[in-house]
């Protein structure tokens, strides 16, 4: 488990001791499988997204009437997230969290979700 400037895995400080205590068990039994699944999801969606990003971004900026993000939007891929699914946050900066274990984001729906959630980060797309 890594400590970031946002806390332990983005969690509030009150959960940090429990997460750190559970970390060796998670690493022993689940980490390698979850990491492999996450990396596979990332690679598949990265390849797909690269083929359609230009036209989708052009269309979204035209429809919304605002420029696309000027800085990268962080995407955190986890094995299981908040109600599995994906969610977005603008705190501390725009980012998307997606669960690679959610079967509804397999095939092209993972790519669709990235653009849908990026747009949902705010009425204005520039960040």
Backbone as CSV, one residue per row, in Angstrom:
resi,resn,N_x,N_y,N_z,CA_x,CA_y,CA_z,C_x,C_y,C_z
1,UNK,0.835,-1.159,0.000,0.000,0.000,0.000,0.884,1.227,0.000
2,UNK,0.585,2.177,-0.866,1.422,3.353,-0.965,0.766,4.538,-0.274
3,UNK,1.593,5.351,0.330,1.115,6.588,0.919,1.319,7.682,-0.115
4,UNK,0.277,8.425,-0.398,0.348,9.526,-1.343,0.117,10.818,-0.593
5,UNK,0.207,11.929,-1.320,-0.039,13.210,-0.655,-1.493,13.366,-0.261
6,UNK,-2.386,12.495,-0.755,-3.795,12.539,-0.391,-4.092,11.616,0.778
7,UNK,-3.117,10.887,1.256,-3.337,9.939,2.342,-3.059,8.540,1.853
8,UNK,-3.355,7.574,2.654,-3.139,6.182,2.279,-4.219,5.796,1.292
9,UNK,-3.825,5.540,0.068,-4.748,5.150,-1.000,-5.927,6.108,-1.112
10,UNK,-5.736,7.374,-0.813,-6.793,8.351,-0.947,-7.822,8.301,0.168
11,UNK,-7.656,7.422,1.133,-8.618,7.295,2.221,-8.362,8.349,3.279
12,UNK,-9.347,8.541,4.121,-9.168,9.474,5.224,-8.224,8.873,6.254
13,UNK,-7.642,9.721,7.043,-6.649,9.275,8.026,-7.202,8.245,9.005
14,UNK,-8.463,8.301,9.303,-8.995,7.371,10.311,-8.971,5.921,9.848
15,UNK,-8.941,5.678,8.529,-8.899,4.308,8.018,-7.475,3.811,7.804
16,UNK,-6.507,4.704,7.824,-5.128,4.333,7.514,-4.597,3.205,8.397
17,UNK,-4.755,3.250,9.727,-4.206,2.152,10.542,-4.801,0.779,10.182
18,UNK,-6.086,0.734,9.931,-6.737,-0.531,9.572,-6.244,-1.033,8.220
19,UNK,-6.141,-0.122,7.247,-5.659,-0.507,5.922,-4.208,-0.999,5.981
20,UNK,-3.385,-0.316,6.741,-1.983,-0.727,6.855,-1.853,-2.077,7.553
21,UNK,-2.716,-2.347,8.511,-2.702,-3.636,9.199,-3.134,-4.767,8.262
22,UNK,-4.104,-4.485,7.400,-4.615,-5.505,6.475,-3.726,-5.689,5.239
23,UNK,-2.863,-4.734,4.958,-2.059,-4.755,3.734,-1.258,-6.042,3.525
24,UNK,-0.569,-6.583,4.529,0.197,-7.815,4.280,-0.692,-8.993,3.856
25,UNK,-1.873,-9.060,4.397,-2.801,-10.144,4.028,-3.267,-9.949,2.594
26,UNK,-3.627,-8.720,2.252,-4.057,-8.424,0.881,-2.942,-8.738,-0.101
27,UNK,-1.726,-8.276,0.212,-0.603,-8.544,-0.687,-0.372,-10.042,-0.873
28,UNK,-0.502,-10.800,0.192,-0.230,-12.240,0.126,-1.270,-12.980,-0.711
29,UNK,-2.534,-12.662,-0.561,-3.595,-13.460,-1.177,-4.197,-12.873,-2.453
30,UNK,-4.219,-11.563,-2.607,-4.973,-10.979,-3.723,-4.198,-10.042,-4.623
31,UNK,-3.144,-9.401,-4.111,-2.500,-8.320,-4.850,-2.083,-8.724,-6.260
32,UNK,-1.379,-9.809,-6.437,-0.848,-10.134,-7.770,-1.966,-10.342,-8.787
33,UNK,-3.047,-11.012,-8.407,-4.174,-11.204,-9.333,-4.872,-9.883,-9.645
34,UNK,-5.092,-9.059,-8.632,-5.764,-7.777,-8.842,-4.891,-6.843,-9.677
35,UNK,-3.603,-6.819,-9.398,-2.689,-5.977,-10.156,-2.672,-6.393,-11.626
36,UNK,-2.614,-7.693,-11.887,-2.615,-8.188,-13.270,-3.914,-7.821,-13.983
37,UNK,-5.050,-7.958,-13.300,-6.340,-7.599,-13.903,-6.406,-6.108,-14.191
38,UNK,-5.928,-5.287,-13.272,-5.930,-3.838,-13.482,-5.049,-3.454,-14.662
39,UNK,-3.858,-4.029,-14.726,-2.937,-3.709,-15.822,-3.497,-4.154,-17.172
40,UNK,-4.162,-5.280,-17.190,-4.797,-5.757,-18.428,-5.902,-4.803,-18.868
41,UNK,-6.725,-4.367,-17.938,-7.810,-3.417,-18.230,-7.222,-2.119,-18.774
42,UNK,-6.184,-1.622,-18.114,-5.558,-0.363,-18.535,-5.025,-0.477,-19.958
43,UNK,-4.324,-1.546,-20.258,-3.737,-1.706,-21.586,-4.816,-1.799,-22.668
44,UNK,-5.864,-2.572,-22.405,-6.947,-2.705,-23.394,-7.631,-1.364,-23.637
45,UNK,-7.983,-0.673,-22.573,-8.691,0.602,-22.712,-7.771,1.676,-23.301
46,UNK,-6.490,1.638,-22.958,-5.540,2.588,-23.532,-5.464,2.436,-25.047
47,UNK,-5.371,1.200,-25.514,-5.323,0.959,-26.966,-6.604,1.422,-27.642
48,UNK,-7.742,1.087,-27.058,-9.019,1.480,-27.657,-9.180,2.994,-27.669
49,UNK,-8.887,3.626,-26.549,-9.086,5.063,-26.414,-8.228,5.836,-27.408
50,UNK,-7.017,5.376,-27.636,-6.115,6.055,-28.570,-6.710,6.120,-29.976
51,UNK,-7.513,5.141,-30.348,-8.064,5.110,-31.712,-9.253,6.043,-31.897
52,UNK,-9.869,6.484,-30.820,-11.090,7.299,-30.946,-11.013,8.636,-30.212
53,UNK,-9.941,8.893,-29.477,-9.876,10.095,-28.633,-10.053,11.388,-29.426
54,UNK,-9.351,11.538,-30.525,-9.426,12.780,-31.307,-10.844,13.162,-31.703
55,UNK,-11.558,12.273,-32.400,-12.924,12.615,-32.810,-13.881,12.819,-31.631
56,UNK,-13.739,12.033,-30.588,-14.642,12.175,-29.439,-14.399,13.506,-28.728
57,UNK,-13.140,13.853,-28.506,-12.834,15.118,-27.844,-13.317,16.293,-28.691
58,UNK,-13.106,16.229,-29.998,-13.578,17.302,-30.877,-15.092,17.448,-30.786
59,UNK,-15.799,16.334,-30.787,-17.271,16.379,-30.730,-17.758,16.901,-29.378
60,UNK,-17.157,16.432,-28.285,-17.569,16.891,-26.964,-17.300,18.384,-26.771
61,UNK,-16.150,18.859,-27.234,-15.866,20.285,-27.071,-16.808,21.126,-27.924
62,UNK,-17.173,20.630,-29.100,-18.133,21.363,-29.941,-19.516,21.382,-29.294
63,UNK,-19.953,20.241,-28.771,-21.277,20.169,-28.146,-21.366,21.009,-26.880
64,UNK,-20.295,20.996,-26.088,-20.303,21.704,-24.804,-19.894,23.165,-24.940
65,UNK,-19.212,23.487,-26.023,-18.792,24.861,-26.236,-17.657,25.327,-25.340
66,UNK,-16.908,24.393,-24.794,-15.756,24.735,-23.949,-14.581,23.848,-24.339
67,UNK,-13.349,24.327,-24.081,-12.186,23.502,-24.424,-12.073,22.268,-23.536
68,UNK,-11.383,21.280,-24.037,-11.111,20.058,-23.277,-10.109,20.394,-22.185
69,UNK,-9.841,19.474,-21.299,-8.909,19.676,-20.194,-7.542,20.131,-20.706
70,UNK,-6.952,21.060,-19.986,-5.611,21.533,-20.349,-4.529,20.774,-19.590
71,UNK,-4.929,20.038,-18.559,-4.006,19.189,-17.809,-4.569,17.777,-17.800
72,UNK,-3.721,16.773,-17.650,-4.221,15.390,-17.645,-5.227,15.142,-16.515
73,UNK,-6.194,14.298,-16.808,-7.155,13.857,-15.789,-6.642,12.519,-15.268
74,UNK,-6.432,12.447,-13.971,-5.931,11.220,-13.359,-7.025,10.153,-13.405
75,UNK,-6.646,8.941,-13.767,-7.552,7.794,-13.734,-6.936,6.750,-12.825
76,UNK,-7.648,6.401,-11.773,-7.190,5.379,-10.843,-7.987,4.110,-11.130
77,UNK,-7.287,3.034,-11.439,-7.926,1.758,-11.712,-7.740,0.877,-10.484
78,UNK,-8.853,0.463,-9.915,-8.869,-0.391,-8.730,-9.620,-1.668,-9.079
79,UNK,-9.437,-2.697,-8.319,-10.148,-3.943,-8.624,-11.621,-3.843,-8.257
80,UNK,-11.914,-3.258,-7.122,-13.299,-3.053,-6.685,-13.364,-1.671,-6.056
81,UNK,-14.345,-0.915,-6.437,-14.461,0.447,-5.929,-15.786,0.676,-5.248
82,UNK,-16.079,1.904,-5.056,-17.319,2.365,-4.433,-18.498,1.793,-5.229
83,UNK,-19.190,0.849,-4.665,-20.295,0.166,-5.346,-19.835,-0.441,-6.666
84,UNK,-18.598,-0.925,-6.691,-17.910,-1.399,-7.902,-17.805,-0.255,-8.882
85,UNK,-18.594,-0.062,-9.788,-18.690,1.030,-10.750,-17.495,1.979,-10.849
86,UNK,-17.749,3.145,-11.408,-16.755,4.207,-11.514,-17.340,5.480,-10.916
87,UNK,-16.472,6.370,-10.501,-16.941,7.650,-9.994,-15.873,8.695,-10.236
88,UNK,-16.260,9.949,-10.098,-15.356,11.057,-10.344,-15.280,11.953,-9.124
89,UNK,-14.231,12.757,-9.092,-14.080,13.734,-8.016,-13.245,14.896,-8.531
90,UNK,-13.529,16.073,-8.041,-12.704,17.245,-8.339,-11.803,17.597,-7.164
91,UNK,-11.758,16.739,-6.158,-10.996,17.023,-4.964,-9.946,15.945,-4.745
92,UNK,-8.693,16.172,-4.792,-8.068,17.484,-4.815,-7.898,18.044,-6.219
93,UNK,-8.018,17.236,-7.228,-7.989,17.676,-8.623,-8.853,16.711,-9.412
94,UNK,-9.231,17.051,-10.636,-10.102,16.138,-11.398,-9.489,14.748,-11.538
95,UNK,-10.260,13.739,-11.153,-9.809,12.364,-11.361,-11.007,11.413,-11.414
96,UNK,-10.759,10.294,-12.048,-11.764,9.249,-12.243,-11.253,7.993,-11.549
97,UNK,-12.133,7.302,-10.856,-11.801,6.004,-10.258,-12.710,4.973,-10.923
98,UNK,-12.114,3.914,-11.437,-12.890,2.875,-12.115,-12.475,1.506,-11.584
99,UNK,-13.442,0.622,-11.437,-13.186,-0.739,-10.960,-13.005,-1.670,-12.154
100,UNK,-11.813,-2.238,-12.277,-11.558,-3.169,-13.376,-12.369,-4.455,-13.216
101,UNK,-12.831,-4.730,-12.008,-13.629,-5.931,-11.753,-15.095,-5.786,-12.116
102,UNK,-15.506,-4.596,-12.541,-16.892,-4.368,-12.925,-17.077,-4.797,-14.386
103,UNK,-17.791,-5.871,-14.612,-17.968,-6.400,-15.967,-18.681,-5.443,-16.910
104,UNK,-19.362,-4.451,-16.374,-20.037,-3.510,-17.268,-19.037,-2.573,-17.955
105,UNK,-17.764,-2.593,-17.553,-16.751,-1.766,-18.202,-15.788,-2.587,-19.044
106,UNK,-16.229,-3.735,-19.494,-15.427,-4.543,-20.407,-15.771,-4.155,-21.835
107,UNK,-14.974,-4.586,-22.746,-15.083,-4.222,-24.150,-14.963,-2.705,-24.297
108,UNK,-15.771,-2.090,-25.140,-15.672,-0.655,-25.411,-16.319,0.209,-24.337
109,UNK,-17.052,-0.374,-23.428,-17.721,0.444,-22.407,-16.718,1.104,-21.458
110,UNK,-15.534,0.539,-21.308,-14.501,1.184,-20.488,-14.056,2.500,-21.099
111,UNK,-13.869,2.508,-22.408,-13.498,3.728,-23.114,-14.626,4.750,-23.039
112,UNK,-15.843,4.295,-23.255,-17.002,5.206,-23.168,-17.084,5.827,-21.785
113,UNK,-16.875,5.015,-20.750,-16.959,5.508,-19.384,-15.929,6.598,-19.130
114,UNK,-14.717,6.451,-19.650,-13.690,7.466,-19.422,-14.128,8.829,-19.955
115,UNK,-14.669,8.856,-21.167,-15.109,10.136,-21.739,-16.362,10.657,-21.042
116,UNK,-17.275,9.771,-20.712,-18.500,10.198,-20.018,-18.160,10.787,-18.657
117,UNK,-17.284,10.103,-17.905,-16.943,10.599,-16.578,-16.065,11.842,-16.653
118,UNK,-15.207,11.949,-17.653,-14.419,13.167,-17.825,-15.348,14.356,-18.048
119,UNK,-16.338,14.174,-18.896,-17.308,15.248,-19.146,-18.079,15.579,-17.878
120,UNK,-18.389,14.566,-17.068,-19.183,14.767,-15.858,-18.416,15.490,-14.754
121,UNK,-17.125,15.661,-14.914,-16.341,16.326,-13.870,-16.758,17.785,-13.673
122,UNK,-17.482,18.316,-14.598,-17.966,19.682,-14.435,-18.648,20.163,-15.693
123,UNK,-19.373,21.228,-15.568,-20.029,21.812,-16.743,-18.996,22.298,-17.736
124,UNK,-17.930,22.911,-17.242,-16.818,23.332,-18.101,-15.797,22.240,-18.134
125,UNK,-15.269,21.942,-19.300,-14.318,20.843,-19.415,-12.880,21.272,-19.188
126,UNK,-12.590,22.546,-19.219,-11.189,22.937,-19.025,-10.830,22.818,-17.561
127,UNK,-9.671,22.212,-17.284,-9.304,21.947,-15.899,-7.972,22.419,-15.515
